Amino acid sequence: MTLTRLRTGAAAEDLVARRLGRRGWRIIERNARTRLGEIDIVASDGPALVFVEVKAGRRGARHGPERPVLAVGPRKQLRLRRLAAAWMAASHDRISYREIRFDVVGVSFGDPEEAPRIEHLRGAF
């Protein structure tokens, strides 16, 4: 992965975490590492434990899906479910919850003077 893509992804995750925090969500962990890989954001939204996958892209890019949220297909969904199970197994005593949800947030960056477009799919899968 290129340095530019890493920076774009990190900027998108920062933007999403701040946005969720302003909406009253509690960010439990960012870049949560498990033995299977990493989860972008683990948060609580009221009684829900939410695993958030953040996808970033550039408007007008020649490669990739039309919208960043479309990059989370069936294989990525399965991987995220496995990561969530591993995280909960290792962290079961840290938080209580009534429901578990998987959200996908896409961030589309355009020109520097333009605000990024954010698309939040609650309960995406």
N, C-alpha and C positions, 0 to 999 in steps of 0.2 A: 504494500500500500504506500502511495506517495505521501510526502510530507504535507502537500496541499490538501489531500483527502483527509488526512488525520486532523489537520487544523479545522477543516470544514466540519467534520464530525464532532470535534470537541466544542466548537462554537455552537453547533445545533444543540448538543446536550446541555450546555450552559444555559442557553436561551429557554429550552423546555423546562429545565429544573426551576429556573427563576419564575417562569410563568405558572407552573403548578403551585409553587410556594405562595405566590400572590393570590391564588384561588383557594387557599386554605388547606392544600394538601400538605402532609408531613413527609418530607423526603427522608426515608430510612437509610438508604445507601445508594451511592452512585458508583458506577463501574464495579458492581458487586462480583467478586471473583468466587467461582466454585471450582471444584475439581474438573468440571466439564467445560468451563469457559466463563464468559462474562455477561452480566445483565446490565444494560445501560442505566436504568433507574428502578429502584424498588421504593414504593411509596404507599402511604395509606390515604385513601379518599373516603372519609367517614369510616364505616365498618368494613370497607373493602381493602384488601391487600392487593396492590396493583403492580404488575410487572410491566414496565414501559420500554418498548423498543423504539429508539429514535433513528430515523433515516433522514439523511440530508442529500440535497442535490442542488444543481444550478439550473435555473430556468434557461431553456434554450439549449441545453446540453445535447450533444449528438448521441451519447450513449446512455443506457439505463432506461428505466421506465419513465413514462410521461410525468407521473407524480411519485415522489419518494415512498409514500405509503404502499405503493404497489410492489415494492421490492421484497415484501414479506409474504412469500408464498408458502405452500404446504410444508416444504422441507424446513424452512426457517421457523415456522410455527411449531413444528414438532421439536426442533432444537430448543426453542424458548420454553416449551413445556418441561422438557427434561432439565434445563437449567433451573427453572423455578422449583421443581421438585428437589433438586440437589440443594438449593439455597434454603428451602424450608426444612429439609432434614438436618442441615447444619445449624439452623437458626431458630428452631422450633420454640425455644423458651424466650425469645426476644420480643415477640409481638403476638397479640391475639387478633383474630379477624373472624368475620362472619361469612365473607365471600372472597373469592379470588378472581381477579380479572386480568386480562391481557389487553393492554392498549398499545396502539401504534401511533406515533406522532411523526409526521413528515414535515420537514423544513425545506422550503425552496428559496434559495438565495438568488437575487438578481443583481442589478447594478448596486454599487456601494451606497448610493443615496436612497435606494429603495428599501423599504422595510421587508424583511423576510415574510413569506407566506407560510402560515402554519396550519396544518390539517391534522386534527386529533380524532382518531377513531377509537371511541370508548367501546370496550368489549369486542375488539376486532376479531377475535377467534376464541 
